[in-house]
Amino acid sequence: MITNENDLDTKLMEDMEPQLFNFLKTGVNSFIKWDLVRFFHENSTTADTADDIARYAGRAQADIEKELIELVEVGILDQELVGEMSVFSLATDQATRELIEQFVLACNDRRFRIKVIYHIIQKMEALV
């Protein structure tokens, strides 16, 4: 029996909290964003430039900056101009911080991580 790809998506995600699934679809929809969300969760008082964050994350500054801006657009991060530099920090909204906490804790579960990886790869394939 051939399974429709949408059916597989639904089956894999059906036991995921709707709030977490939405967070995954709109916020953590790339491996770089996943790293950034984890980084800011672990360093919740950090406010830094894309260049410095890229250095900490071991990634190219151009890749990080695009992803940081997208995280600002969905309300996960804040962006502030300090002089001529953009500085990024974790959003101060308590509900957002609690959702990030819930996501990071859920990532301790292997099955949840597999679902996140599957979702990110599906999104990447759709872009190709």
ZADO-1210 file (C-alpha; in nm, 4 decimals, padded with zeros to 6 digits):
<atoms>
<atom x="00.0000" y="00.0000" z="00.0000" code="MET" pos="1"/>
<atom x="00.1364" y="00.3418" z="-00.1002" code="ILE" pos="2"/>
<atom x="00.1089" y="00.6093" z="00.1655" code="THR" pos="3"/>
<atom x="00.0372" y="00.9642" z="00.0583" code="ASN" pos="4"/>
<atom x="00.3109" y="01.2028" z="00.1766" code="GLU" pos="5"/>
<atom x="00.0545" y="01.4300" z="00.3475" code="ASN" pos="6"/>
<atom x="-00.0863" y="01.1261" z="00.5309" code="ASP" pos="7"/>
<atom x="00.2634" y="01.0431" z="00.6538" code="LEU" pos="8"/>
<atom x="00.3137" y="01.4025" z="00.7710" code="ASP" pos="9"/>
<atom x="-00.0160" y="01.3920" z="00.9579" code="THR" pos="10"/>
<atom x="00.0581" y="01.0541" z="01.1150" code="LYS" pos="11"/>
<atom x="00.4073" y="01.1591" z="01.2284" code="LEU" pos="12"/>
<atom x="00.2917" y="01.4876" z="01.3777" code="MET" pos="13"/>
<atom x="-00.0479" y="01.3830" z="01.5173" code="GLU" pos="14"/>
<atom x="00.0792" y="01.3255" z="01.8711" code="ASP" pos="15"/>
<atom x="00.2807" y="01.6495" z="01.8767" code="MET" pos="16"/>
<atom x="00.1331" y="01.9351" z="02.0773" code="GLU" pos="17"/>
<atom x="-00.0327" y="02.1721" z="01.8254" code="PRO" pos="18"/>
<atom x="00.1516" y="02.4668" z="01.9777" code="GLN" pos="19"/>
<atom x="00.4886" y="02.2922" z="01.9300" code="LEU" pos="20"/>
<atom x="00.4003" y="02.1835" z="01.5780" code="PHE" pos="21"/>
<atom x="00.3108" y="02.5424" z="01.4857" code="ASN" pos="22"/>
<atom x="00.6357" y="02.6625" z="01.6454" code="PHE" pos="23"/>
<atom x="00.8219" y="02.4087" z="01.4339" code="LEU" pos="24"/>
<atom x="00.6448" y="02.5112" z="01.1129" code="LYS" pos="25"/>
<atom x="00.6851" y="02.8853" z="01.1599" code="THR" pos="26"/>
<atom x="00.9967" y="02.9217" z="01.3718" code="GLY" pos="27"/>
<atom x="01.2314" y="02.6270" z="01.3819" code="VAL" pos="28"/>
<atom x="01.2018" y="02.5303" z="01.0178" code="ASN" pos="29"/>
<atom x="01.5736" y="02.4912" z="00.9434" code="SER" pos="30"/>
<atom x="01.8690" y="02.3311" z="01.1145" code="PHE" pos="31"/>
<atom x="02.0345" y="02.6707" z="01.1566" code="ILE" pos="32"/>
<atom x="01.7248" y="02.8112" z="01.3295" code="LYS" pos="33"/>
<atom x="01.7150" y="02.5053" z="01.5547" code="TRP" pos="34"/>
<atom x="02.0761" y="02.5768" z="01.6542" code="ASP" pos="35"/>
<atom x="01.9964" y="02.9447" z="01.7082" code="LEU" pos="36"/>
<atom x="01.6904" y="02.8762" z="01.9224" code="VAL" pos="37"/>
<atom x="01.8941" y="02.6365" z="02.1348" code="ARG" pos="38"/>
<atom x="02.1813" y="02.8892" z="02.1554" code="PHE" pos="39"/>
<atom x="01.9542" y="03.1713" z="02.2732" code="PHE" pos="40"/>
<atom x="01.7726" y="02.9407" z="02.5139" code="HIS" pos="41"/>
<atom x="02.1034" y="02.8409" z="02.6734" code="GLU" pos="42"/>
<atom x="02.2271" y="03.2036" z="02.6681" code="ASN" pos="43"/>
<atom x="01.9024" y="03.3866" z="02.7364" code="SER" pos="44"/>
<atom x="02.0709" y="03.7151" z="02.8327" code="THR" pos="45"/>
<atom x="02.2902" y="03.7301" z="02.5218" code="THR" pos="46"/>
<atom x="02.2569" y="04.0291" z="02.2925" code="ALA" pos="47"/>
<atom x="02.5068" y="04.0154" z="02.0083" code="ASP" pos="48"/>
<atom x="02.5735" y="04.0766" z="01.6401" code="THR" pos="49"/>
<atom x="02.5204" y="03.8220" z="01.3637" code="ALA" pos="50"/>
<atom x="02.8972" y="03.8034" z="01.3148" code="ASP" pos="51"/>
<atom x="02.9657" y="03.7085" z="01.6761" code="ASP" pos="52"/>
<atom x="02.6709" y="03.4682" z="01.6908" code="ILE" pos="53"/>
<atom x="02.7967" y="03.2992" z="01.3725" code="ALA" pos="54"/>
<atom x="03.1370" y="03.2565" z="01.5349" code="ARG" pos="55"/>
<atom x="02.9819" y="03.0958" z="01.8454" code="TYR" pos="56"/>
<atom x="02.7626" y="02.8710" z="01.6286" code="ALA" pos="57"/>
<atom x="03.0460" y="02.7751" z="01.3932" code="GLY" pos="58"/>
<atom x="02.8523" y="02.8883" z="01.0868" code="ARG" pos="59"/>
<atom x="02.8914" y="03.1447" z="00.8085" code="ALA" pos="60"/>
<atom x="02.7804" y="03.4964" z="00.9038" code="GLN" pos="61"/>
<atom x="02.5701" y="03.5360" z="00.5865" code="ALA" pos="62"/>
<atom x="02.3742" y="03.2178" z="00.6653" code="ASP" pos="63"/>
<atom x="02.3218" y="03.3146" z="01.0278" code="ILE" pos="64"/>
<atom x="02.2089" y="03.6704" z="00.9530" code="GLU" pos="65"/>
<atom x="01.9292" y="03.5576" z="00.7192" code="LYS" pos="66"/>
<atom x="01.8028" y="03.3074" z="00.9761" code="GLU" pos="67"/>
<atom x="01.8287" y="03.5594" z="01.2628" code="LEU" pos="68"/>
<atom x="01.6168" y="03.8076" z="01.0690" code="ILE" pos="69"/>
<atom x="01.3548" y="03.5397" z="00.9989" code="GLU" pos="70"/>
<atom x="01.3450" y="03.4551" z="01.3709" code="LEU" pos="71"/>
<atom x="01.2878" y="03.8255" z="01.4442" code="VAL" pos="72"/>
<atom x="01.0025" y="03.8319" z="01.1904" code="GLU" pos="73"/>
<atom x="00.8195" y="03.5500" z="01.3744" code="VAL" pos="74"/>
<atom x="00.8802" y="03.7017" z="01.7186" code="GLY" pos="75"/>
<atom x="01.1315" y="03.4521" z="01.8572" code="ILE" pos="76"/>
<atom x="01.4146" y="03.7064" z="01.8636" code="LEU" pos="77"/>
<atom x="01.4356" y="04.0819" z="01.9043" code="ASP" pos="78"/>
<atom x="01.6576" y="04.3030" z="01.6910" code="GLN" pos="79"/>
<atom x="01.7907" y="04.6383" z="01.8020" code="GLU" pos="80"/>
<atom x="02.0181" y="04.8871" z="01.6288" code="LEU" pos="81"/>
<atom x="02.3153" y="04.9887" z="01.8397" code="VAL" pos="82"/>
<atom x="02.4888" y="05.2566" z="01.6399" code="GLY" pos="83"/>
<atom x="02.5039" y="05.0975" z="01.2966" code="GLU" pos="84"/>
<atom x="02.5105" y="04.7395" z="01.4235" code="MET" pos="85"/>
<atom x="02.2141" y="04.5056" z="01.4496" code="SER" pos="86"/>
<atom x="02.2089" y="04.3252" z="01.7813" code="VAL" pos="87"/>
<atom x="01.9950" y="04.0159" z="01.8307" code="PHE" pos="88"/>
<atom x="01.8544" y="03.8827" z="02.1561" code="SER" pos="89"/>
<atom x="01.5897" y="03.6411" z="02.2750" code="LEU" pos="90"/>
<atom x="01.2394" y="03.7908" z="02.2720" code="ALA" pos="91"/>
<atom x="01.1340" y="03.9136" z="02.6146" code="THR" pos="92"/>
<atom x="00.7751" y="03.7926" z="02.5707" code="ASP" pos="93"/>
<atom x="00.7151" y="03.5359" z="02.8457" code="GLN" pos="94"/>
<atom x="00.4844" y="03.3172" z="02.6346" code="ALA" pos="95"/>
<atom x="00.7512" y="03.2942" z="02.3639" code="THR" pos="96"/>
<atom x="01.0182" y="03.2050" z="02.6173" code="ARG" pos="97"/>
<atom x="00.7948" y="02.9359" z="02.7672" code="GLU" pos="98"/>
<atom x="00.7292" y="02.7909" z="02.4217" code="LEU" pos="99"/>
<atom x="01.1029" y="02.7831" z="02.3511" code="ILE" pos="100"/>
<atom x="01.1577" y="02.6114" z="02.6863" code="GLU" pos="101"/>
<atom x="00.8897" y="02.3550" z="02.6007" code="GLN" pos="102"/>
<atom x="01.0489" y="02.2945" z="02.2586" code="PHE" pos="103"/>
<atom x="01.4002" y="02.2547" z="02.3981" code="VAL" pos="104"/>
<atom x="01.2794" y="02.0139" z="02.6671" code="LEU" pos="105"/>
<atom x="01.0836" y="01.8139" z="02.4086" code="ALA" pos="106"/>
<atom x="01.4048" y="01.7826" z="02.2071" code="CYS" pos="107"/>
<atom x="01.5417" y="01.5606" z="02.4858" code="ASN" pos="108"/>
<atom x="01.3064" y="01.2936" z="02.3502" code="ASP" pos="109"/>
<atom x="01.4573" y="01.1000" z="02.0574" code="ARG" pos="110"/>
<atom x="01.1191" y="01.0506" z="01.8854" code="ARG" pos="111"/>
<atom x="01.0479" y="01.4228" z="01.9007" code="PHE" pos="112"/>
<atom x="01.3905" y="01.5037" z="01.7515" code="ARG" pos="113"/>
<atom x="01.3253" y="01.2594" z="01.4675" code="ILE" pos="114"/>
<atom x="00.9975" y="01.4366" z="01.3941" code="LYS" pos="115"/>
<atom x="01.1721" y="01.7742" z="01.3927" code="VAL" pos="116"/>
<atom x="01.4426" y="01.6439" z="01.1591" code="ILE" pos="117"/>
<atom x="01.1806" y="01.4908" z="00.9299" code="TYR" pos="118"/>
<atom x="00.9853" y="01.8167" z="00.9156" code="HIS" pos="119"/>
<atom x="01.2951" y="02.0266" z="00.8398" code="ILE" pos="120"/>
<atom x="01.4083" y="01.7895" z="00.5653" code="ILE" pos="121"/>
<atom x="01.0592" y="01.7933" z="00.4112" code="GLN" pos="122"/>
<atom x="01.0696" y="02.1726" z="00.4052" code="LYS" pos="123"/>
<atom x="01.4165" y="02.1721" z="00.2494" code="MET" pos="124"/>
<atom x="01.3045" y="01.9277" z="-00.0214" code="GLU" pos="125"/>
<atom x="01.0030" y="02.1446" z="-00.0994" code="ALA" pos="126"/>
<atom x="01.2362" y="02.4385" z="-00.1627" code="LEU" pos="127"/>
<atom x="01.4453" y="02.2466" z="-00.4177" code="VAL" pos="128"/>
</atoms>
